[in-house]
Amino acid sequence: MCLTILLLVAIINLRGVRETGAVFTIPTYLFVGTLFITLGVGLIKCLMAGGEPQPVVPPPPLPEQTAVVGAWLLVKAFPVAAPR
């Protein structure tokens, strides 16, 4: 399927700049339009939830060992060099 689409795009591109622009205009506008619709829906949901949208499935609580591992990672990531 990918090779068929690639072949179709190659054939369209070989027809010339004007024809290529006319063929790819509609899919491009559809993509940009759906992108703006997606961003708009997300923004509206965020504003309706007071700035913090609720997840569809709440994540499970983190185990207590996570805090220890997180502190250890911070200590290893930002070592302080001892003065000489």
MOBEL-V491893 format. One record per pair of residues at least 24 apart in sequence whose ideal C-beta (glycine too) atoms are under 10 Angstrom apart, sorted by sequence separation. I is the first residue (numbers start at 0). GAP is how many residues later the second one is. If there is no record, write none. Layout:
{{I	GAP} {I	GAP}}
This chain:
none
